[in-house]
């Protein structure tokens, strides 16, 4: 009986994982450096360092403010750092707007970018999912 429950739990877990992969979008990420306030969403409120600015691709006329995204580096965008990814992901809160001309889909704080990739890369390919 216990083995049947474990198999069922494994099947449900696999389905959840597959669903989250299917819902993942791809784009690019860059980073910006402190100071992080004021921000477009929250003015002078300090939201820590696991934050990001949204480009027009996800900004939605301020609708992105407060959304959380799980971001994972999936590869390099240039020849300078051929393997920038650290194999981890990070969850960031959208607190700011990255204006037209923004080089990435999501502009991560320097600290968030450093958790998932080598900052020397400057810009990386990412998968991101709203959480």
N, C-alpha and C positions, 0 to 999 in steps of 0.2 A: 504493500500500500504506500509506504514511504517513497519508494522509487518512482511510482506513478506521479506523485505530487511533485517530486523534484523535476521530472521530465516536463510536466505541465508548466512549472515555474520557468524552466529554461526556455520553453517555446514562447511564453509570453514576453520574457526578457528579450529574446531575439527579435520578436515582432516590434517591440518598442524601439530597439536600436535601429532596425531597418527603417522605421518611420522617421526617426530623427535624421537619418542620413538622407532620406528622400527629400525632406523639407529644407535641407541645407542649401544656401545660395553660395555662389562664388563671386569673388571680387578681388580687390587689392586693399592693402593696408599700408599706411604710412604712420609717422608719429610726430607729435609736437611736444614741446618742452615747457616746463613751468615758466611763469605762473599760470595756473589753470583757472583763476578767477580774475575778472568776472566771466561768466559763461552766458551764452544766449538763452539757456533754459532757466537758470537759477540765480543769475546775478552774482552776488558775492558769497553765496552759500558754498561752503567747502564740502565737496562730495568725495574727498579722498583722492587716490591716484589710480584706481581701477576704473577709469573713465575714458570716454571717446567723444569725438565730434563726428556728426553724420554728414555725408555728402548729399547732394540733391537726390541720389539714387534711393536713399532711405529716409531723408529728412521729412518729407510730407508736410511742409508748412507747419513745423513744430510738433507734429504728431509723434515724432521719434523721441521727444524729450521723456526721459525716465525709462525708456525701454532698455532691457538688458539683452545683450547678445553674447553668445559663446563664440569665440573666434579661435580658429586654428590655422596656423601657417601650413600651406601645402606645397610651397615651392618658391623659387627665386624668380624675379622679374628681370634680372640683368646678369651679366657675366662676372661682375665684381665679387659677389659672394655666391658661389654656385650651390651651396647647401646651407642656407641660413636657418632652416627650421630646427627647433629644439624638440619637437615631438610632443609638445604639451598644448593645452588650450587655456584660455583665460575668459572670464566673464566680466564684461564691462558695462557700465551704465552710460547711456547717451546723455550728455550734459551741454553739448555745444553744437554749433553749426560750422561746417567746413565750407566756406563760400565757393562760388563758381571758380574754377581753376584748381580746385582741390585735386591733389594727385592720387588720392585713394578713395575707395568706397567708404571706408571707415578710417578716421585719423585717430589712432590710439594715443593715449598718454605714453610718454617715453618708458615709464615703468611697466605698463601693460605690454607694449611691443617687446621689451627686453625679456619678458617671461616666455614668449613664444618664438622669438627669432633673434638673430644677431643684429644689433642696431646698425652695424656697418652696412647692412644690405639697403637700408633706407626705405625700401618699398618691397613688399612681398605679395605673393598670391595667397589668398585665404579662402576658407569656407567659414560661413557664419550662419548662425541660427538664432532666432529670437527665443529667449527662455522666459 
